[in-house]
Structure formats: structure tokens, C-alpha cells
Amino acid sequence: MSSSQIMDMTRGNTTGLLLRFALPMLIGNLFQQAYNLGDSMIVGQFLGSDALAAVGATGSVSFLFFSICNGIGSGCGVVAAQCFGSGDVLRTKRAISNAAYIMFSTALIMGLAAFLAAPAVLQLMGTPADIMERATIYMQMSCIGVPLVAVYNYVSSMLRALGDSRTPLYFLIFSCALNLGLDVLFVRAFHMDVFGAALATIIAQVVSGVGCLLYALRRNPYFTLTREDLRPDRRLIWKSVRIGMPMALQWSLIAVSSTALQTFVNSFDNTAINAAFTATNRIESLVHQPYGSISAALATYAGQNYGAKNIDRVKEGLKHGMLISVVFTVIIMLAYQLLADQIMSLFVKEVDVIQVGAQALRMTSWFYIFLAVIYMSRGVLNGVGDALFALINGVVEVICRIGLPMLIVLIPGVGLWGIWWTAGITWCISGLFCLARYFSWRRKVVAACD
């Protein structure tokens, strides 16, 4: 990679910049989801719906521990993007080196804590007894991988802060291809059950992370660090933690709310519902990818322009991001309304699971416009370092996902559909809070400039 792949987003057409940055991220995220989908398909088709339910039962808990690492990494990325946007090369390099200290120490602590807590947390969630053993194995293996996955997360977040979304894509594609190959080998050929599926993920992500790091050290000028650049900087560390911790708390609270919803799903004590919930979660994770890619582009765009004091371009970014995401929303809603049954049949063979999942997908797709609002507002506010927003957003998610199921199930005729109604209504409420926070931030910035 040459320095030409580093993208200065403080100049140029906003829509073009966002699309140029977001497209490689979207492709990479889709490849990442291809692994998730492929993993679910392999587990569901070769091991059955019980194994798929076991894997799904761990998703929200694993996300809780991964989210803390990701939140800290996002904070480090925001700081690096702002330093880069200000044109301070020395400070940008120090931000990159100090991010490593923060992210790797956090990942090590979280991985160990998650591994030890896995059995107790799954038990507390009321995980059905017939899938408990498999769920514990899968979750503990995933927890072992937290510090190892941190290598790729660190390099990719720093490169994206510099406007380079292509290099992480190349290594992610390789990782996904390796992952799916190992999945088939371990699960189908070696009969390693869910342990094999988790092991395949760890091996693939470690290989891609180390490869990406070595490539960046050799090719990216901002990763050419001197002893002075490697010196711990208390101010940068504090700023990264100050921005990153609320983001980590936000994602942790969202994970807690998802765990509460999974507990609600477990209360039905029905493997078909668990399997349908797992499959729809994996399918809908695809929907999140374009939104997430544009949001990440907006975070880098806003971070660089905020660092360069280009406030008007920061505000312009949200408008362009919303326009792009609305177009996608219309397309995906139509696709889900027409093809929900066929999509569900890729994951499971049981007719009852397919019927429940397809109806759930059609139901929740009407709320996707609020996902657009959430992701676009989040991208801008995270990019400018609005730490309080992240915490507010997480609290709203927790209140909705914990409180709404208890209220919705009281409505006659709702029953199990309350699981998916909860998700849609939560997106709606959270989206409105995100917009309110954005306009509050914008008024303060305008007042300060006046």
C-alpha cells in the first residue's frame, strides 16, 4: 500500500468520499457476515437446529464482552482521525501507538473475564438444558479468541481513521474464505461439533490480524514509528478512554439488553423459536452492514473535519449519509417482503422454523428506516467525540429491550411475536433519541461559533 490510499476527507465531494470509504467497508462487512451466515448454515444443516440454537444462545453474551473492546477501539479511532484531520503527523503517530496499549490490555482482561463467567451467565439467562453444554463450549472458545481478534480490530480501526478502508478489506476477505473452509473441515469432516466452528473463527481471524499488522508496518507511513512515537502519552490515552468508555458502555448496555431479550426467548422453552430467533438475527445482521459501513464512513469523515474545524462539512455529512441509507432501506424492505421464506430456508430445514422466521423478517423490515436514523446520527456524533450520546443511546436500548417484552406479551394475540415487535419498537424509540441528541449538539456548535 502506498500513502495514496490514505484519504483526506476534509476536502472533496461529500457523497463521493462517503461512498469511496464505505464501499470497501461494506464489501468487507458482507464477507464477515458471509462467515456468520455460513457458520450458521453449516451448523444448522450438518448439526441440526439444537446446535444452531446453542450457537445463537451465546451471541448476545459474547457480544457483551466484545463490545467493550470495540467501544474502546472506536474511541481510539476517533482520536486518531481527529489528529489526522488537524494535520499533526507526530500526534497522529502517537495516537496510533497508544491505541495499541489501550486496545490489547482491554481485550486481554475482557477475554479472561468472559471465559470464566460463561457458564454462570448462560445459566442465569435460562439457557435450555438440552443446548447448555454446546452453548458453553462455543462461548468459551469465542472468549479465548477475544485478545487474538484484537490484533485485526486494532489495525483496521487505525487504518480507517486515516481514511484507508481498502487494506482491512483485503485481509478480511482472506479471513472469511479461510474461515468457511475450516468450518466445513472441522464440523463436517472432523466432526468437531460447535467446538470446531468456534476454532475455525479464531484461526482465521488471527491469521488475518497478524497479516494486516505486518502489511501496515511495512507499507503505511503512519505506522513507521520511532521510539519517541512509541512513548506513552497520558493525554492521548485519557482522551481515547474518555471517548471510548462511553462507547463501550453503550455497546455493553445494548448487549445487556440483547441478553435480556434472549432470556425472554429462552422462556418459551421452544427450540423452534430459539432457532428462528437465531436465524433472523443472523439474517438481519446483513441489513445492518450497509448502515454500519456508511456510519463508519461518517465517523471518520466527521472526525477528520471536526479536527480540521470544518463544522459545516460535519453537518453536511449527515444529510448525504441519510440520503444514501434511505435508498438502501427501500430496496431491502422490498426484497425481504418478497423473499423471506427462501432466505430462511437457507438456514434450516424445519418448516415450522421457516414459517416463524419468515413472518418475523417481514414484520421487522418496516422498522428499518429507524435503523438508518440511528446509524447516521451515531456516525456523526461518535466522530466528533460526543461521549455522552453513546451512553444515552445505550440506556435507551436497555430500557426498551428489557421493559417492552414484559408489556407487549400482555397484549392479547401477540405471544411469541413480541420478540420481534420489541426489536422494531426499540429501533424507533432509539432513532428519535439519536436525532434529538444530534440537533442538540448542532445548536451548541452553532451558538459557540456565533
C-alpha positions as CSV (number, residue, x, y, z in Angstrom):
1,M,0.0,0.0,0.0
2,S,1.2,3.5,-0.8
3,S,0.3,6.6,1.1
4,S,-2.1,7.4,-1.8
5,Q,-4.6,5.0,-0.1
6,I,-4.8,7.4,2.9
7,M,-7.9,9.5,2.3
8,D,-8.1,13.1,3.4
9,M,-11.8,13.7,3.9
10,T,-11.6,17.4,4.7
11,R,-11.7,18.2,1.0
12,G,-13.8,17.0,-1.9
13,N,-17.4,15.9,-2.7
14,T,-19.1,14.6,0.4
15,T,-21.2,11.8,-1.2
16,G,-18.2,10.6,-3.3
17,L,-15.9,10.5,-0.2
18,L,-18.5,8.6,1.9
19,L,-19.2,6.1,-0.9
20,R,-15.5,5.6,-1.7
21,F,-14.8,4.9,2.0
22,A,-18.0,2.9,2.8
23,L,-17.9,0.6,-0.3
24,P,-14.8,-1.3,0.8
25,M,-16.1,-1.5,4.3
26,L,-19.5,-2.8,3.1
27,I,-17.8,-5.4,1.0
28,G,-15.7,-6.4,4.0
29,N,-18.6,-6.5,6.3
30,L,-20.6,-8.6,3.9
31,F,-17.7,-11.0,3.7
32,Q,-17.7,-11.0,7.5
33,Q,-21.4,-11.7,7.6
34,A,-20.8,-14.4,5.0
35,Y,-18.8,-16.2,7.6
36,N,-21.6,-15.7,10.2
37,L,-24.2,-16.9,7.8
38,G,-22.0,-19.7,6.5
39,D,-21.3,-20.7,10.0
40,S,-25.0,-20.8,10.9
41,M,-25.8,-22.7,7.7
42,I,-23.1,-25.3,8.3
43,V,-24.1,-25.7,12.0
44,G,-27.8,-25.8,11.2
45,Q,-27.6,-28.1,8.2
46,F,-25.0,-30.5,9.5
47,L,-25.6,-30.5,13.2
48,G,-29.3,-29.6,13.4
49,S,-31.5,-26.9,14.9
50,D,-30.4,-27.8,18.5
51,A,-26.8,-26.8,17.7
52,L,-27.9,-23.7,15.9
53,A,-30.0,-22.7,18.9
54,A,-26.9,-23.3,21.1
55,V,-24.7,-21.0,19.0
56,G,-27.4,-18.4,18.9
57,A,-27.9,-18.5,22.7
58,T,-24.3,-17.3,23.1
59,G,-24.5,-14.4,20.7
60,S,-25.7,-11.6,22.9
61,V,-23.4,-12.6,25.8
62,S,-20.3,-12.8,23.6
63,F,-21.3,-9.5,22.1
64,L,-21.3,-8.0,25.6
65,F,-17.6,-8.7,26.1
66,F,-16.6,-8.0,22.5
67,S,-18.5,-4.7,22.6
68,I,-16.3,-3.3,25.4
69,C,-13.2,-3.9,23.3
70,N,-14.9,-2.5,20.2
71,G,-16.0,0.6,22.1
72,I,-12.5,1.4,23.3
73,G,-11.2,0.8,19.8
74,S,-13.8,3.2,18.4
75,G,-12.6,5.8,20.8
76,C,-9.0,5.3,19.8
77,G,-10.1,5.6,16.1
78,V,-11.9,8.9,16.7
79,V,-8.8,10.4,18.4
80,A,-6.6,9.2,15.5
81,A,-9.0,10.6,12.9
82,Q,-9.1,14.0,14.7
83,C,-5.3,14.2,14.9
84,F,-5.0,13.3,11.2
85,G,-7.6,15.9,10.2
86,S,-5.7,18.6,12.2
87,G,-2.6,17.8,10.1
88,D,-0.5,16.9,13.1
89,V,1.7,14.0,11.9
90,L,3.5,13.4,15.1
91,R,0.4,13.4,17.2
92,T,-1.3,11.0,14.8
93,K,1.5,8.5,15.1
94,R,1.4,8.8,18.9
95,A,-2.4,8.2,18.8
96,I,-1.8,5.0,16.7
97,S,0.9,3.7,19.1
98,N,-1.0,4.5,22.3
99,A,-4.1,2.9,20.8
100,A,-2.3,-0.4,20.8
101,Y,-1.6,-0.2,24.6
102,I,-5.2,0.5,25.3
103,M,-6.9,-2.0,23.0
104,F,-4.7,-5.0,23.7
105,S,-4.8,-4.6,27.5
106,T,-8.6,-4.2,27.4
107,A,-9.0,-7.3,25.1
108,L,-6.9,-9.5,27.4
109,I,-8.9,-8.5,30.5
110,M,-12.3,-9.0,28.8
111,G,-11.3,-12.3,27.2
112,L,-10.3,-13.8,30.6
113,A,-13.4,-12.4,32.4
114,A,-15.7,-13.7,29.7
115,F,-14.2,-17.2,29.7
116,L,-14.6,-17.5,33.4
117,A,-18.1,-16.1,33.5
118,A,-19.5,-18.0,30.6
119,P,-21.2,-21.0,32.4
120,A,-22.7,-18.8,35.1
121,V,-24.0,-16.2,32.7
122,L,-25.6,-18.8,30.4
123,Q,-27.2,-20.4,33.4
124,L,-28.5,-17.1,34.6
125,M,-30.1,-16.5,31.2
126,G,-32.1,-19.7,31.5
127,T,-30.4,-21.4,28.5
128,P,-32.4,-24.6,27.8
129,A,-30.7,-27.7,29.4
130,D,-30.6,-29.6,26.1
131,I,-28.3,-26.9,24.5
132,M,-26.4,-25.8,27.6
133,E,-23.3,-27.9,27.1
134,R,-22.8,-26.9,23.5
135,A,-23.6,-23.2,24.3
136,T,-20.9,-23.2,27.0
137,I,-18.3,-24.8,24.7
138,Y,-19.0,-22.3,21.9
139,M,-19.0,-19.3,24.1
140,Q,-15.8,-20.2,26.0
141,M,-14.0,-20.8,22.7
142,S,-15.2,-17.4,21.4
143,C,-13.9,-15.8,24.6
144,I,-10.4,-17.3,24.1
145,G,-10.3,-15.5,20.8
146,V,-11.0,-12.0,22.1
147,P,-7.4,-11.0,22.7
148,L,-6.4,-12.6,19.3
149,V,-9.2,-10.9,17.4
150,A,-8.0,-7.6,18.9
151,V,-5.0,-7.6,16.5
152,Y,-7.2,-7.2,13.4
153,N,-9.6,-4.8,15.2
154,Y,-6.7,-2.5,16.2
155,V,-5.0,-2.3,12.8
156,S,-8.3,-1.9,10.9
157,S,-9.6,0.9,13.2
158,M,-6.3,2.8,12.9
159,L,-6.2,2.5,9.1
160,R,-9.8,3.6,8.8
161,A,-9.1,6.6,10.9
162,L,-6.6,7.5,8.2
163,G,-9.2,7.1,5.5
164,D,-7.9,3.7,4.4
165,S,-10.8,1.2,4.2
166,R,-9.3,-1.0,1.5
167,T,-6.4,-2.7,3.3
168,P,-8.7,-4.1,6.0
169,L,-11.0,-5.4,3.3
170,Y,-8.3,-7.5,1.6
171,F,-7.4,-9.3,4.8
172,L,-11.0,-9.7,5.8
173,I,-11.9,-11.4,2.5
174,F,-9.0,-13.8,3.0
175,S,-10.1,-14.4,6.6
176,C,-13.7,-15.2,5.6
177,A,-12.7,-17.6,2.9
178,L,-10.3,-19.4,5.3
179,N,-13.0,-19.4,7.9
180,L,-15.6,-21.1,5.8
181,G,-13.1,-23.7,4.6
182,L,-12.1,-24.5,8.1
183,D,-15.7,-24.6,9.2
184,V,-16.5,-27.4,6.7
185,L,-13.3,-29.2,7.6
186,F,-13.8,-29.1,11.3
187,V,-17.5,-29.6,11.5
188,R,-18.3,-31.9,8.6
189,A,-15.0,-33.8,8.0
190,F,-13.6,-33.9,11.6
191,H,-16.9,-34.0,13.4
192,M,-15.8,-31.4,16.0
193,D,-19.3,-30.1,16.5
194,V,-19.7,-26.4,17.7
195,F,-16.1,-26.5,19.1
196,G,-14.9,-26.8,15.5
197,A,-17.0,-23.9,14.3
198,A,-15.5,-21.6,17.0
199,L,-12.0,-22.9,16.5
200,A,-12.3,-22.1,12.7
201,T,-13.2,-18.5,13.6
202,I,-10.3,-18.0,15.9
203,I,-7.7,-19.4,13.5
204,A,-9.0,-17.3,10.5
205,Q,-9.1,-14.1,12.4
206,V,-5.6,-14.5,14.0
207,V,-4.1,-15.1,10.5
208,S,-5.8,-12.0,9.0
209,G,-5.0,-9.8,12.0
210,V,-1.3,-10.7,12.0
211,G,-1.1,-10.3,8.2
212,C,-2.8,-7.0,8.3
213,L,-0.5,-5.7,11.0
214,L,2.7,-6.8,9.2
215,Y,1.5,-5.2,6.0
216,A,0.7,-1.9,7.7
217,L,4.1,-1.8,9.4
218,R,5.8,-2.2,6.1
219,R,3.6,-0.1,3.8
220,N,1.8,2.6,5.7
221,P,4.0,5.7,6.6
222,Y,2.0,6.4,9.7
223,F,2.9,3.0,11.1
224,T,6.6,3.8,10.7
225,L,7.1,4.6,14.4
226,T,10.2,5.9,16.2
227,R,11.0,5.3,19.9
228,E,9.6,8.8,20.6
229,D,6.4,7.9,18.8
230,L,6.0,4.8,21.0
231,R,6.2,6.7,24.2
232,P,3.0,6.5,26.3
233,D,1.1,9.8,26.1
234,R,-1.2,10.3,29.1
235,R,-3.2,13.0,27.4
236,L,-3.9,10.8,24.3
237,I,-4.6,7.8,26.4
238,W,-7.0,9.7,28.6
239,K,-8.8,11.2,25.6
240,S,-9.1,7.8,23.9
241,V,-10.5,6.3,27.1
242,R,-12.8,9.3,27.8
243,I,-14.4,8.9,24.3
244,G,-14.1,5.2,24.1
245,M,-15.5,4.2,27.5
246,P,-19.0,5.7,26.9
247,M,-19.0,3.9,23.5
248,A,-18.0,0.7,25.2
249,L,-20.8,1.2,27.8
250,Q,-23.2,2.0,25.0
251,W,-22.5,-1.3,23.2
252,S,-22.3,-3.1,26.6
253,L,-25.8,-1.9,27.5
254,I,-27.1,-2.9,24.1
255,A,-25.5,-6.3,24.6
256,V,-27.2,-6.5,28.1
257,S,-30.5,-5.6,26.5
258,S,-30.0,-8.3,23.8
259,T,-29.1,-10.8,26.6
260,A,-32.3,-9.9,28.3
261,L,-34.2,-10.4,25.1
262,Q,-32.5,-13.8,24.6
263,T,-33.6,-14.7,28.2
264,F,-37.1,-13.8,27.2
265,V,-36.8,-16.0,24.1
266,N,-35.5,-18.9,26.3
267,S,-38.6,-18.6,28.5
268,F,-40.7,-20.0,25.7
269,D,-38.7,-23.2,26.1
270,N,-39.2,-24.0,22.4
271,T,-36.2,-25.0,20.2
272,A,-38.1,-23.9,17.1
273,I,-38.5,-20.3,18.4
274,N,-34.8,-20.3,19.5
275,A,-33.7,-21.5,16.1
276,A,-35.9,-19.0,14.3
277,F,-34.7,-16.1,16.5
278,T,-31.1,-17.1,15.9
279,A,-31.6,-17.3,12.1
280,T,-33.5,-14.0,11.9
281,N,-30.7,-12.3,13.9
282,R,-28.1,-13.6,11.6
283,I,-30.1,-12.6,8.5
284,E,-30.9,-9.1,9.9
285,S,-27.2,-8.6,10.7
286,L,-26.8,-8.4,6.9
287,V,-29.2,-5.4,6.9
288,H,-27.1,-3.7,9.5
289,Q,-23.9,-3.9,7.3
290,P,-24.7,-1.1,4.8
291,Y,-25.9,1.2,7.6
292,G,-22.8,0.3,9.6
293,S,-20.5,1.0,6.7
294,I,-21.9,4.4,6.0
295,S,-21.9,5.1,9.7
296,A,-18.2,4.2,9.9
297,A,-17.5,6.4,6.9
298,L,-19.4,9.3,8.6
299,A,-17.4,8.8,11.9
300,T,-14.1,9.1,10.0
301,Y,-15.4,12.0,7.9
302,A,-16.8,13.8,10.9
303,G,-13.7,13.1,13.0
304,Q,-11.3,14.4,10.3
305,N,-13.4,17.5,9.6
306,Y,-14.0,18.2,13.3
307,G,-10.3,18.0,13.8
308,A,-9.8,20.5,10.9
309,K,-12.6,22.7,12.4
310,N,-14.8,22.2,9.3
311,I,-18.1,22.2,11.2
312,D,-20.3,22.9,8.1
313,R,-18.9,19.8,6.4
314,V,-19.7,17.7,9.5
315,K,-23.3,18.8,9.3
316,E,-23.3,18.2,5.5
317,G,-22.1,14.6,6.1
318,L,-25.3,13.6,7.9
319,K,-27.5,14.8,5.1
320,H,-25.6,12.9,2.5
321,G,-25.4,9.8,4.7
322,M,-29.2,9.8,5.2
323,L,-29.9,10.1,1.5
324,I,-27.7,7.1,0.7
325,S,-29.2,5.0,3.5
326,V,-32.9,5.8,2.6
327,V,-32.3,4.4,-0.9
328,F,-30.9,1.2,0.6
329,T,-33.8,1.0,3.0
330,V,-36.4,0.9,0.3
331,I,-34.6,-1.7,-1.7
332,I,-34.0,-4.1,1.3
333,M,-37.6,-3.8,2.5
334,L,-39.0,-4.9,-0.9
335,A,-36.5,-7.8,-1.1
336,Y,-37.4,-9.1,2.4
337,Q,-41.2,-8.8,1.8
338,L,-40.8,-11.0,-1.4
339,L,-38.1,-13.5,-0.5
340,A,-38.3,-14.1,3.3
341,D,-39.3,-17.8,3.0
342,Q,-36.5,-18.5,0.6
343,I,-33.9,-16.8,2.8
344,M,-35.0,-18.7,5.9
345,S,-34.8,-22.0,4.1
346,L,-31.1,-21.4,3.6
347,F,-30.6,-21.9,7.4
348,V,-32.9,-24.6,8.5
349,K,-35.0,-27.4,7.0
350,E,-37.8,-27.5,9.6
351,V,-41.0,-26.0,8.1
352,D,-42.2,-24.5,11.4
353,V,-39.0,-22.6,11.9
354,I,-39.0,-21.3,8.4
355,Q,-42.6,-20.0,8.8
356,V,-41.9,-18.3,12.1
357,G,-38.7,-16.7,10.9
358,A,-40.1,-15.5,7.5
359,Q,-43.1,-13.8,9.2
360,A,-40.7,-12.2,11.7
361,L,-38.5,-10.8,8.9
362,R,-41.4,-9.3,7.1
363,M,-42.6,-7.7,10.3
364,T,-39.3,-6.1,11.4
365,S,-38.4,-4.8,7.9
366,W,-41.0,-2.0,8.3
367,F,-38.8,-0.5,11.0
368,Y,-35.5,-0.4,9.0
369,I,-35.8,3.3,8.3
370,F,-35.2,3.9,12.0
371,L,-32.0,1.9,11.7
372,A,-30.9,4.4,9.1
373,V,-31.5,7.3,11.5
374,I,-29.7,5.5,14.4
375,Y,-26.6,4.6,12.4
376,M,-26.2,8.0,10.6
377,S,-26.6,10.0,13.8
378,R,-24.3,7.7,15.6
379,G,-21.6,8.0,13.0
380,V,-21.5,11.8,13.1
381,L,-21.8,12.1,16.9
382,N,-19.1,9.4,17.5
383,G,-16.8,11.2,15.0
384,V,-17.0,14.5,16.9
385,G,-16.3,12.7,20.2
386,D,-19.8,13.2,21.8
387,A,-19.2,10.7,24.5
388,L,-22.5,11.4,26.4
389,F,-24.6,10.5,23.3
390,A,-23.2,6.9,23.3
391,L,-24.2,6.4,26.9
392,I,-27.7,7.9,26.4
393,N,-28.2,5.6,23.4
394,G,-27.2,2.5,25.4
395,V,-29.5,3.4,28.2
396,V,-32.5,3.8,25.9
397,E,-31.8,0.4,24.3
398,V,-31.7,-1.3,27.7
399,I,-34.9,0.2,28.9
400,C,-36.7,-0.7,25.7
401,R,-35.4,-4.3,25.3
402,I,-36.0,-5.1,28.9
403,G,-39.3,-3.3,29.5
404,L,-41.1,-3.7,26.2
405,P,-41.2,-7.5,26.1
406,M,-43.0,-7.6,29.5
407,L,-45.5,-5.1,28.2
408,I,-46.0,-6.4,24.7
409,V,-46.7,-10.0,25.9
410,L,-49.7,-8.7,27.8
411,I,-51.4,-7.6,24.6
412,P,-53.8,-10.4,23.5
413,G,-52.7,-12.3,20.5
414,V,-49.1,-11.1,20.4
415,G,-47.4,-14.1,22.1
416,L,-44.1,-15.0,20.6
417,W,-44.3,-12.2,18.1
418,G,-43.5,-9.8,21.0
419,I,-39.8,-10.9,20.5
420,W,-39.6,-9.2,17.1
421,W,-42.0,-6.4,17.9
422,T,-39.6,-5.4,20.7
423,A,-36.7,-5.1,18.2
424,G,-38.7,-2.8,15.8
425,I,-40.1,-0.5,18.5
426,T,-36.7,-0.3,20.2
427,W,-35.2,0.9,16.9
428,C,-38.0,3.5,16.6
429,I,-37.5,5.0,20.0
430,S,-33.7,4.9,19.9
431,G,-33.7,6.6,16.5
432,L,-35.8,9.5,17.8
433,F,-33.4,9.9,20.7
434,C,-30.4,9.9,18.3
435,L,-32.0,12.7,16.2
436,A,-32.7,14.7,19.3
437,R,-29.1,14.4,20.5
438,Y,-27.7,15.4,17.1
439,F,-29.8,18.6,16.9
440,S,-28.9,19.4,20.5
441,W,-25.2,19.1,19.6
442,R,-25.6,21.2,16.4
443,R,-27.3,24.0,18.2
444,K,-24.5,24.1,20.7
445,V,-21.8,24.2,18.0
446,V,-23.7,27.0,16.1
447,A,-24.0,29.0,19.3
448,A,-20.3,28.6,20.0
449,C,-19.4,29.7,16.5
450,D,-21.6,32.8,16.8
